Each structure stands twice: as structure tokens, then as C-alpha cells.
Amino acid sequence: MNKMNSLISGLSLLTILSIGSCKDFDEVNTNPTVASKDQVRTEYLINQAIITAQQDPHIAERAFVRYWKNAGHQQREGSLTIGATNNDWSTDYYSRMTTKSLNPIYQAIALAKENIQSGSAKPYETTLLAVARVWRAYMLSELCDVFGVVAIEGYEGTNPKYVGAKEAYSFILNELKEASEVLKTSVSPSPSTNKEVTDLDHAYGYNATKWRMYANSLRMRLSMRLSEVEPSLAKSHFEEAVAAGAILNASNRFEIVEKDGWDELTGVMSREWNAQNLSATYNNLTVGLGGITTARQLKDARYQSHIKADNYLGVRYDKHLPLTTTDPMRGFYFDGLPATIDPRAYKTFIVTGDTLNPQFCFYPSWNLGLVKKTEYELKNNDEKKTTLVKIDARFTWNAFVSGSWGDLNAINDLSNIGAMPRLALKYRNSTSKRIFFPEWETYFLIAEAAERGWTVPMTGKAAYEAGIKASFAYHGADFVDEYLSSEAYNRVGTSVAWDHTTEPSPTVTMSYVDGYTKQRGSYTYRYPEAKSRLYKKAMNDHLTKIITQKFIANTPWLPLETWSDHRRLGLPFFETPAVEKPLDNMLQLTKTNYETVSIEFYPQRVSLPSVISAGNKSGYTSALQALGGKDGVFVPIYWAKKQ
């Protein structure tokens, strides 16, 4: 069988294996999965591979929202945060990404090579081949970062063998290096004469220069993954990539437009039944950070009476809120708006009950009573379940930890979706662009590289501040210059100003209200101490600042990156889930040890779907070998922290 017949055979297999394909997309591409030899085109295959990776709502809800956003602490929810995976979710994601994204991208590479070798290639075929190699590198890295292993070969109808991240990353980084060099001189198809080709690339229109920037930025991201385990290799790849030119402005951002409906272009966060409430992590990182007052940010009169004093912690309900967590705000209900907060917070999450805000999300639209509910009850802990207090949650700012609340659930309904800020509508109604790689990430990567002493084109401070400015610009947030000079600490003891590296005092005296006696008093607030942090060095050094800002900037589009940074560095500070009662999938976390954290309190990967262990036993054996013998959620992958 020659290479072209092999390609057609592989595409037929793709049709058989595919799950839930997109009809409209297949029609646009003349349905290449059943195409004749003359109809198969490289650009069709690349387009299918990229669009599928956008994730339709079925896949996105499982992978992007319930796995990545939970593990990356970009929203308040359970599942992977508390060690729980779902085999059906994992199977759906894995099957779709392999059969509908990796399979066609491998076929695109084979077809482009065949065309070039046979002399039938279009003038821009070399660019298409390089683009396909770049996208294959991204998809392999995505799967490897989720599962800890990936098959580099085996997407042409054969059962694959799996390799660990060490081998996979070696292949991926070299692919990006070689593809970048090709894109440096290869010819781009012209939008005026090859519109049918350029329209199939929703990111860059097959512009070789922009694809090269993405290849270099992606190489920077992935080489930084290896910074703790193979620093010399990471340094070498990073320095070459940054010198070759990366994504440094919004016009070169890798992003793909979202569209309403139900296909691969529908928004990844669009499912109405997903609450997507503010996470405790995001809240602790942004409250107090930057020193910009709420009064200056939310100028409308409806907000002003709800703004609290700067040294106020809230109302303490320590008999109704879980205390078995490292969240420094445990036991507190904040009955208003914080005095100061990062200006991007109110752009990303919308104040509770602020229904006049055009970005307030009324999802689920079929249950507006639930969405608009602002009155909640705390019950007395008695057989009659009488009411202790009624709470009006309008214009309040709370983020409660997930996990097990145990018996507290019976006397507390503050975990309702309407009691906490939720993600802004613009991220949920399929009117934005899904960001795969933004300019601010490039800057924060450069800042970290500079901090490590690597050769980069700007100082760590300059890159750090450029990343913040780019993020502020994206959100349309004000006060960036004032923000950059702020020495105010957030709730975990980190400030913004690069030159301010003084650690906060371990404790600070704050005012609060006792929820049971209604008396005002003083409370000794404690910043997370070393035993409660995976990153032991400090909470206000340069690396902490960089990753804190990267986390805020990457919310909500890049949860896989926030999860990966935490797995790699233990930064930023992630609170542990509540454990009022044992967590079925995280029995290692208990009431007696929750304050002394370990990597086993945070998910490290997703277990492989059973379709692999059942249907590809030799492949599963190779995966287990690469993972060190155990296919578990808390097994750290190669580049992650081990303790």
C-alpha cells in the first residue's frame, strides 16, 4: 500500500473511531473523512485538528471546565479538585482529541510530505507542513499534561505505545525548534489569491510569521515546564526560542473566535448549568492586591454603601462554615465589598446580585429563581432546624472552599450559586475568542527566565510589568501605573511592586463581627505559614509575584497553565479543600493533617480512560511503566514537584 492509499485508509479509520463529529464542519471541508484521493487536502486536515481542539460543549464541560478549571483553581467546584475523575468524561475527551485532532494532524503531516516529495505541492505546502508539526506539538503536550503520558506514534490505525513526559517533551521541543526554522523562510498562502486556504485557519490565516511566533512562545512555555527537573535543557530551548521571536502583542495572540450554537466553535464555558463561581484561590490572590479601592473602581452609587473598611475581615460564623482547610479566610463570611482589590477581579467575576450589570450572568436561564436568589439562611443546629439568621447576599464578595462540608450542609445554604460572584457573561455567551496563547504569558515566562539567570531580551522587572500591562489592557482595567507601584499585600502576603520583596508580618490584627453575639472585635489574621504552602521559600519574592500575576492574567482562558504552574512550583498558593468529613477520593487528607500540606493534597493528573486498559493492554503496560507503576490522580508527572 503506498503512502496516499495508507492515508485514505487512516482517514476511514478516523471516521469509525470518531465520537460526536461536527456536521457543519465536515460539510465545510468536503467531509475529508470519506474523501477521495484527489479531494484530501492538507489544509482541511489541519483545520479539523485545530477546530476539534477548541472543544465542543460536550467535551469542554468535561475537560476544560470540570477538570482543568477545577484543578487549576479558577472556579469553585469539586470533581478533580477533590481527587474525583469520571471515566466517561476522560474517555470522551481522550477519544475526541486523539481521533478528531491528533489523527488528522498526523495525516496532514503525511500528506504534506507526500505532496512535497512527489512534486505536486502548492508553493505554500511547506508552511502547511510546519504548521501541522506545531499543532501536533501542542496537542501532544496537552494530552501529556493531562494524563502524564502520551503516544507519540500510533495515530494511523495501530494501537499506540505510551511514553512519559520526559521522552514526549524531548520530541515536542525538537519539533517546535525545527518547525520554527522552516517557518522563518517558508511561503505563506495569500489571503487575496488563496482565500479558500487562509479562511480555514481561524487563528492566523496560515501566516508563517505569526505561526513562527506561536511556535517559539509554545516552546518557551513547554521548556519552562522542565525548569525544575532538566534546567540545562530548559534553558537551552528557552533561550533559542525567545531569541527567535515570540508573541509580544495582542495582534499576534493565538486565539480563535467562539460562536453560539453546539459545535467545535461554541464557547468552552457556555454550558448554563455550570456555576463557575469565584474560587477561594482567585479571591485570596486579588483582594487587597494593588491597593486600588473599590470605591474608585465601582463608582455607581448602588455599590458605595456596601464597601467595607480596609482592615475588616467580615462576619465570623465558625459553627456554620468549614474550618478544616488552609484557606486563611476560613470561618468568615464577607458581608460587603472589599475595600481594595485587583482591578481585573470585577471585570472577570461579577458582584453577587448585581443584576443591573450587563455582564451579570443569568445562567441557568430556566431557573432564574435560583440565579436571582440573594436571601440565605443559617439554621440553628437543633432538631427543629430553626433559623439563626437570614443573610442578604446582595453586593457581597465571598468565595467558599469546595470539599466536604459534612453536617454543616444541613444548617447552611451559602454554597448556593447565587451567594457568590460568578464568571462574567462575556466569557460564557460564545461572543469572545478562546485564547490559547496570549502576549502576557510570553512576558511572564521571560520574567521567570530572567529570575533564573537565563539570557533573555529584557530584565525580569520590565517583562513582569509588561505582562501586567498587557493583562490590564485585555480587561480594559484602569490604574495600572498606580497598581505597579503598590506595596499592599493580598490575603496570602504578596504585593505587586517588583522591588518590594519584604515579607509580611506573620500576623496582622483585623476587625470583625461575631456572627452569634453581633459584637465587634479584633481578630489575629494569619498569612499562610510555610507548613501550609508547597512553595516554602517566601510569599513575596519575585517568583511568587510572577506566578501570582500569571494566574490572575490567565483566568479564565488558560486553566491548564495555572494547574501546571502549581504542579511545577507549588505556586500560587492553593488552599486545601474542606475535610469536615473524609473525602472519598482523597483519604490522605484528614482533619488532623490538613494544615501540613503535601503534593498528595492536590491532583497531579487524570487517570487514563478504561478504553486503554481494556482495549490496548500492551499500550497500557507501557503507560504504567512511564508513570512508575501506578495510574492514579495523585501520581506526579515527570516535570512536577515530587514533595
C-alpha positions in Angstrom: 0.0 0.0 0.0 1.5 3.4 -1.0 1.5 6.4 1.3 -1.5 8.0 -0.2 -3.6 4.9 0.0 -2.4 4.4 3.6 -3.6 8.0 4.3 -7.1 7.3 2.9 -7.3 4.1 4.9 -6.3 6.0 8.0 -8.9 8.6 7.4 -11.6 5.9 7.0 -10.5 4.6 10.4 -10.8 8.1 11.8 -14.5 8.1 10.7 -15.1 4.8 12.5 -13.4 5.9 15.7 -14.8 9.5 15.9 -17.3 10.4 18.6 -19.9 13.1 18.0 -18.4 14.8 14.9 -19.5 18.3 13.9 -21.7 18.1 10.8 -21.3 21.7 9.7 -17.6 21.5 10.0 -17.4 18.3 7.9 -19.5 19.9 5.2 -17.3 22.9 5.0 -14.3 20.7 4.5 -16.0 18.5 1.8 -16.0 15.8 4.5 -12.3 14.6 4.2 -13.0 11.5 6.3 -14.7 10.0 3.3 -12.8 11.9 0.7 -11.3 10.5 -2.5 -7.6 10.6 -3.1 -7.9 13.8 -5.1 -10.1 15.6 -2.5 -7.9 15.1 0.5 -6.1 18.4 1.2 -3.6 19.3 3.9 -5.4 22.4 5.0 -8.7 20.5 5.5 -7.0 18.2 7.9 -5.2 20.9 9.8 -8.4 22.8 10.2 -10.2 19.8 11.6 -7.4 19.2 14.1 -7.4 22.8 15.3 -11.2 23.3 15.5 -11.7 20.0 17.3 -9.2 21.0 19.9 -11.4 24.1 20.5 -13.7 21.5 22.3 -17.4 21.4 21.6 -19.7 22.0 24.7 -19.9 18.3 25.5 -16.1 17.9 25.6 -15.4 21.3 27.1 -17.7 20.8 30.1 -15.8 17.7 31.0 -12.2 18.6 30.2 -11.9 22.4 30.2 -14.5 23.2 32.9 -14.7 20.2 35.3 -11.1 19.0 35.0 -8.8 22.0 34.1 -10.7 24.9 35.7 -11.2 22.9 38.9 -7.6 21.6 39.2 -6.3 25.0 38.2 -8.4 26.6 40.9 -10.1 29.1 38.5 -13.5 28.3 39.8 -15.2 26.8 42.9 -16.3 23.2 42.3 -15.4 19.7 43.2 -14.5 16.8 40.9 -10.8 16.8 40.2 -10.1 19.3 43.0 -11.1 16.6 45.5 -9.4 13.8 43.5 -12.5 12.6 41.6 -12.4 11.7 37.9 -15.1 10.3 35.7 -14.2 7.6 33.3 -16.9 8.6 30.8 -15.6 12.2 30.8 -12.0 11.1 30.4 -13.0 8.7 27.6 -14.9 11.4 25.7 -12.1 13.9 25.9 -9.3 11.4 25.1 -11.3 9.8 22.2 -12.2 13.1 20.6 -8.7 14.6 20.9 -7.0 11.6 19.5 -9.4 10.6 16.7 -10.5 14.0 15.6 -7.4 16.1 16.3 -4.3 14.1 16.6 -5.2 11.6 13.9 -5.9 14.2 11.2 -2.8 16.2 12.1 -0.7 13.2 11.7 -2.4 12.5 8.4 -1.8 16.2 7.4 1.9 15.8 8.0 2.0 12.6 6.0 0.1 14.1 3.1 2.2 17.3 3.0 5.4 15.3 2.9 3.9 13.1 0.1 3.0 16.2 -1.9 6.4 17.7 -1.4 8.2 14.6 -2.4 6.0 13.9 -5.4 6.4 17.5 -6.7 2.7 18.1 -6.6 2.8 20.5 -3.6 1.5 24.0 -3.6 4.0 26.8 -3.1 2.9 27.2 0.5 2.8 23.4 1.3 6.0 23.7 3.3 4.3 26.2 5.6 1.3 23.9 6.0 3.6 21.1 6.9 5.4 23.2 9.5 2.0 24.5 10.9 0.9 20.9 11.2 4.0 20.0 13.2 3.5 22.9 15.5 -0.1 21.9 16.2 0.9 18.3 16.7 3.4 19.5 19.3 0.7 21.5 21.1 -1.8 18.6 21.1 0.7 16.1 22.3 1.7 18.5 25.1 -2.0 19.0 26.1 -2.6 15.3 26.4 0.7 14.6 28.1 0.0 17.4 30.7 -3.4 16.0 31.4 -2.6 12.2 31.6 1.1 12.3 32.3 1.8 10.1 29.3 1.1 10.3 25.6 1.5 8.2 22.4 3.9 9.9 20.0 3.2 7.3 17.4 0.1 5.2 16.7 -2.4 7.5 15.2 -2.7 5.7 11.9 -4.8 2.7 12.9 -2.5 0.9 15.2 -2.6 0.5 18.9 -0.2 3.1 20.4 2.7 2.7 22.8 2.8 5.4 25.5 5.8 7.4 26.8 6.2 9.7 29.8 6.7 13.4 29.7 10.5 13.2 29.6 10.5 11.5 26.2 7.4 13.3 25.0 8.8 16.7 25.8 12.1 15.9 24.1 10.2 15.1 20.9 7.9 18.1 21.2 10.6 20.7 21.8 12.7 19.5 18.9 9.6 19.5 16.7 8.9 23.2 17.6 12.5 24.1 17.0 12.6 22.5 13.6 9.2 23.9 12.5 10.1 27.4 13.7 13.2 27.3 11.4 11.1 26.2 8.5 8.5 29.0 9.1 11.3 31.5 9.1 11.6 31.3 5.3 8.6 29.4 4.1 5.9 31.0 1.9 2.5 31.9 3.3 -0.7 31.5 1.2 -2.1 34.8 0.1 -5.5 35.9 1.5 -6.2 37.5 -1.8 -5.4 34.6 -4.1 -5.7 31.6 -1.7 -8.7 32.7 0.4 -10.2 29.2 0.4 -7.0 28.2 2.2 -6.4 31.1 4.6 -10.0 31.1 5.7 -9.5 27.6 7.1 -7.0 28.8 9.7 -9.1 30.7 12.3 -6.1 31.8 14.2 -3.5 33.1 11.8 -4.7 32.5 8.2 -1.6 30.4 7.7 0.6 33.4 8.1 4.1 31.8 8.5 5.4 34.7 10.6 2.7 34.5 13.2 2.8 30.8 13.3 6.5 31.0 14.0 5.9 33.4 16.9 3.4 30.9 18.3 5.9 28.0 17.8 8.5 30.0 19.7 6.2 31.0 22.5 4.9 27.5 22.9 8.5 26.2 23.0 9.1 28.8 25.8 6.1 27.6 27.8 7.0 23.9 27.4 10.7 24.3 28.1 9.8 26.2 31.3 7.9 23.1 32.3 11.3 21.3 32.6 12.9 24.1 34.6 12.9 22.2 37.9 13.9 18.7 36.5 16.1 19.5 33.5 17.2 23.1 34.0 20.1 23.0 31.4 17.8 21.6 28.6 15.0 24.0 29.6 17.5 26.9 29.5 18.9 26.0 26.1 15.5 25.6 24.4 14.1 28.7 26.1 16.9 31.0 25.1 16.8 29.8 21.5 13.0 30.3 21.3 12.9 33.7 22.9 15.7 35.0 20.6 13.8 33.7 17.6 10.8 36.0 18.3 7.7 35.2 20.2 4.2 36.6 20.8 4.6 40.1 22.3 1.5 42.0 21.4 -2.2 41.4 21.1 -2.3 41.3 17.3 -0.2 38.1 17.4 -2.2 36.4 20.2 -3.2 32.8 19.4 -7.0 32.9 19.8 -10.0 31.5 18.0 -13.4 33.1 17.8 -16.3 31.4 19.6 -19.8 31.2 18.1 -23.1 30.4 19.6 -24.6 27.0 19.0 -23.4 23.5 19.6 -20.3 22.6 17.7 -16.5 22.9 18.0 -16.6 26.7 17.9 -19.2 27.1 20.7 -17.8 28.7 23.8 -15.9 26.3 26.1 -17.5 27.9 29.2 -21.0 28.2 27.7 -23.0 25.5 29.4 -25.6 27.2 31.5 -25.7 24.5 34.3 -22.0 25.1 35.2 -22.0 27.7 38.0 -18.4 28.9 37.6 -18.3 30.7 40.9 -15.3 32.7 42.2 -12.7 30.4 43.6 -11.1 30.9 47.0 -7.7 31.0 45.4 -8.5 33.8 43.0 -10.2 35.7 45.8 -7.3 35.4 48.2 -4.8 36.5 45.5 -6.8 39.5 44.3 -8.3 41.0 47.5 -6.0 43.8 48.7 -3.6 43.3 45.8 -2.6 46.6 44.2 -4.2 48.9 46.7 -6.8 50.2 44.3 -10.1 50.9 46.1 -13.4 49.5 45.2 -14.9 53.0 45.6 -12.7 54.2 42.7 -13.5 51.1 40.5 -17.2 50.8 41.1 -18.3 54.4 41.1 -22.1 53.9 40.8 -24.0 54.8 43.9 -25.5 51.4 44.3 -22.1 50.0 45.4 -20.9 52.6 47.8 -22.8 51.7 51.0 -21.6 48.1 50.7 -17.9 48.8 50.7 -16.1 47.8 53.9 -13.1 49.2 55.8 -9.6 48.1 54.7 -8.9 46.2 58.0 -12.2 44.4 58.1 -12.4 40.6 57.7 -16.2 40.0 57.8 -18.6 38.2 60.0 -17.3 35.1 61.7 -19.6 32.0 61.5 -17.2 29.4 62.8 -20.0 27.0 63.6 -21.5 27.2 60.2 -18.5 27.4 57.8 -15.8 24.8 57.5 -12.6 25.3 59.3 -10.7 22.2 58.1 -9.0 24.0 55.2 -5.9 26.1 54.8 -7.9 28.9 53.4 -6.9 31.9 55.5 -10.4 33.2 55.4 -11.9 30.0 56.8 -14.9 30.7 59.1 -15.6 34.1 57.7 -18.5 35.5 55.7 -17.7 38.8 54.0 -20.9 40.9 54.2 -20.0 43.5 51.7 -17.3 44.5 49.1 -13.6 44.6 49.9 -12.0 48.0 50.4 -9.3 47.3 47.8 -9.0 44.6 45.1 -7.2 43.9 41.9 -9.0 45.9 39.2 -9.3 42.9 37.0 -11.4 41.0 39.5 -14.6 43.0 38.9 -14.1 42.6 35.2 -13.7 38.8 35.5 -16.3 38.0 38.2 -19.5 40.0 38.8 -20.6 41.2 42.2 -23.3 38.9 43.8 -26.8 40.1 43.0 -25.6 42.9 40.7 -28.3 42.2 38.1 -28.0 45.7 36.6 -24.5 44.9 35.5 -24.7 44.0 31.8 -22.1 41.3 32.5 -24.2 39.6 35.2 -24.8 36.0 34.1 -28.4 34.8 34.4 -27.5 31.1 33.8 -29.2 28.8 34.1 -31.9 30.8 32.3 -34.5 28.2 33.0 -34.1 28.6 36.8 -33.9 32.4 37.4 -35.2 31.9 40.9 -32.0 30.1 41.7 -29.9 32.6 39.9 -31.5 35.7 41.5 -31.8 34.3 45.0 -30.0 36.6 47.4 -31.5 35.7 50.8 -30.0 32.7 52.6 -30.5 31.2 56.0 -28.1 29.8 58.6 -30.0 27.3 60.8 -29.6 26.6 64.4 -28.1 23.2 65.0 -31.2 21.7 66.6 -33.8 19.2 65.7 -36.3 21.9 64.6 -33.7 23.5 62.4 -34.9 26.9 63.4 -33.3 30.0 61.7 -30.3 31.6 63.3 -30.0 34.4 60.9 -31.2 35.5 57.4 -28.4 36.8 55.2 -28.9 39.1 52.3 -26.0 38.3 49.9 -26.5 41.1 47.5 -23.4 43.2 46.9 -21.2 40.8 48.8 -17.9 39.2 47.8 -17.3 35.6 49.0 -15.5 32.5 47.8 -16.1 29.4 49.8 -13.9 26.4 49.6 -15.1 23.2 48.0 -14.6 19.8 49.5 -16.7 18.1 52.3 -18.7 20.4 54.5 -20.2 17.5 56.3 -23.0 18.2 58.7 -22.7 21.9 58.0 -24.6 21.5 54.8 -27.8 20.9 56.8 -27.5 24.3 58.5 -26.0 26.4 55.8 -27.0 27.1 52.2 -24.4 29.7 51.4 -22.8 27.3 48.9 -25.7 28.1 46.5 -24.5 29.5 43.2 -26.3 32.9 43.8 -24.4 33.5 47.0 -21.0 34.1 45.4 -19.7 36.1 42.4 -19.8 34.2 39.1 -17.9 34.5 35.9 -18.8 37.4 33.7 -21.3 36.8 30.9 -18.8 37.7 28.1 -16.8 34.6 28.8 -19.9 32.4 28.7 -22.1 33.5 25.8 -19.8 32.5 23.0 -19.0 36.0 21.9 -15.4 36.1 22.8 -12.3 34.5 21.4 -10.8 31.5 23.2 -7.2 32.3 24.0 -4.6 29.5 23.5 -1.6 31.7 23.9 -1.6 35.4 24.9 1.1 38.0 24.9 1.1 38.4 28.7 2.1 34.8 29.1 5.2 35.4 27.0 6.2 38.3 29.2 5.7 36.3 32.4 7.8 33.5 31.0 10.5 35.9 30.2 10.3 37.4 33.7 10.7 33.9 35.2 13.6 33.1 32.9 15.3 36.3 33.9 14.8 35.4 37.5 16.6 32.1 36.8 19.5 33.9 35.2 18.8 32.8 31.7 19.7 35.0 28.7 16.6 37.0 27.7 16.0 40.3 25.8 14.7 42.3 28.8 15.0 42.5 32.6 12.8 40.5 34.8 11.1 43.7 36.1 10.5 45.0 32.6 8.9 41.7 31.5 6.9 41.4 34.6 5.4 44.9 34.3 4.8 44.4 30.6 2.8 41.2 31.3 0.7 43.1 33.9 0.1 46.0 31.5 -0.9 43.6 28.7 -3.4 41.8 31.0 -4.9 45.1 32.2 -5.3 46.2 28.6 -7.1 43.0 27.7 -9.6 43.5 30.6 -10.0 47.2 30.0 -8.9 47.8 33.6 -7.7 51.2 34.9 -5.0 52.3 37.4 -2.2 50.1 36.1 0.7 52.5 36.8 -0.5 53.0 40.4 -1.0 49.3 40.7 2.5 48.5 39.6 4.0 50.6 42.5 1.7 49.2 45.2 3.3 47.5 48.3 -0.1 46.4 49.6 -0.4 42.7 50.4 -3.1 40.4 49.3 -4.6 37.8 51.6 -1.6 35.4 51.2 1.1 38.0 51.7 2.1 39.0 48.2 2.4 42.5 46.8 2.7 43.9 43.3 5.7 46.2 43.2 8.7 44.3 41.8 11.2 46.0 44.1 9.1 45.4 47.2 10.1 41.9 48.4 9.6 42.4 52.2 7.7 39.6 53.7 4.6 40.5 55.7 4.5 40.0 59.4 3.1 36.5 60.1 0.0 38.0 61.7 -2.0 41.2 61.4 -4.8 42.5 63.6 -8.1 42.9 61.8 -11.6 43.8 62.9 -14.6 41.5 62.5 -18.1 40.9 63.8 -19.0 37.8 65.8 -22.0 36.3 63.9 -23.6 34.9 67.0 -23.2 37.7 69.5 -23.1 40.5 66.9 -20.3 42.1 68.8 -17.3 43.8 67.0 -13.9 42.6 68.0 -10.3 42.1 66.9 -9.0 39.0 65.1 -5.5 37.9 64.6 -5.3 37.1 60.9 -2.5 34.7 59.9 -0.9 34.6 56.4 -0.3 31.0 55.2 2.7 29.7 57.0 5.4 27.5 55.5 3.8 24.2 56.5 0.6 25.1 54.7 2.4 26.0 51.5 4.0 23.8 48.8 6.4 26.7 48.0 8.4 27.2 51.1 10.8 29.9 50.2 8.7 33.0 50.6 5.4 34.6 49.7 6.6 37.9 48.3 9.7 37.0 46.3 10.0 37.6 42.6 8.9 34.2 41.5 5.8 34.3 43.7 4.9 37.7 42.2 5.4 36.4 38.7 3.2 33.3 39.1 0.6 35.2 41.1 0.2 37.7 38.2 0.3 34.9 35.7 -2.5 33.1 37.5 -4.7 36.2 37.6 -4.0 37.1 33.9 -4.6 33.5 32.7 -8.0 33.4 34.4 -10.3 32.2 32.8 -8.8 31.1 29.5 -5.8 29.1 30.5 -6.7 26.8 33.4 -4.4 24.1 32.2 -1.5 26.6 32.7 -2.5 27.6 36.2 -2.7 23.9 37.1 0.6 23.2 35.5 2.4 26.1 37.3 1.1 24.8 40.6 2.2 21.3 39.9 5.6 22.5 38.8 6.3 25.1 41.5 3.6 24.9 44.2 2.6 28.5 43.2 0.5 30.4 43.6 -1.0 29.5 47.0 -3.8 26.9 46.6 -5.9 26.3 49.7 -6.9 22.7 50.5 -10.5 21.6 50.2 -12.6 21.3 53.3 -12.5 18.0 55.0 -15.2 18.1 57.7 -15.8 14.5 56.7 -13.4 12.2 54.8 -13.2 12.8 51.1 -13.9 9.5 49.2 -11.2 10.1 46.6 -8.7 11.9 48.9 -8.5 9.9 52.0 -4.9 11.0 52.6 -6.3 14.5 53.5 -7.7 14.4 57.0 -8.9 16.7 59.8 -5.6 16.1 61.6 -3.1 16.8 58.8 -4.8 19.4 56.5 -2.5 22.2 57.7 0.7 20.4 56.8 0.3 20.2 53.0 1.9 17.8 50.5 1.5 17.3 46.8 -0.9 14.5 47.6 -3.5 17.1 48.6 -3.6 18.4 45.0 -4.5 16.4 41.8 -1.5 15.7 39.6 -3.1 14.2 36.6 -6.2 12.4 35.2 -6.3 8.7 35.3 -6.2 7.0 31.8 -9.7 6.0 30.5 -10.6 2.4 30.8 -10.8 2.0 27.0 -7.0 2.0 27.0 -6.5 -0.5 29.8 -9.2 -2.8 28.3 -8.5 -2.4 24.6 -4.8 -1.8 24.4 -3.2 -3.9 27.1 0.4 -3.6 25.8 -0.1 0.2 25.5 -1.5 0.4 29.0 1.5 -1.5 30.3 3.9 1.0 28.6 1.9 3.8 30.2 2.2 2.3 33.7 5.9 1.9 33.2 6.2 5.6 32.2 4.2 6.5 35.3 6.3 4.5 37.7 3.8 1.7 38.0 0.6 3.5 39.2 -2.2 5.1 37.2 -3.5 7.4 39.9 -4.7 11.0 40.2 -2.0 11.9 42.7 0.9 10.4 40.8 3.1 13.4 39.8 4.2 13.6 36.2 7.8 13.9 35.2 8.3 17.7 35.4 6.1 18.3 38.5 7.2 18.6 42.2 7.7 15.3 43.9 7.3 16.5 47.5 
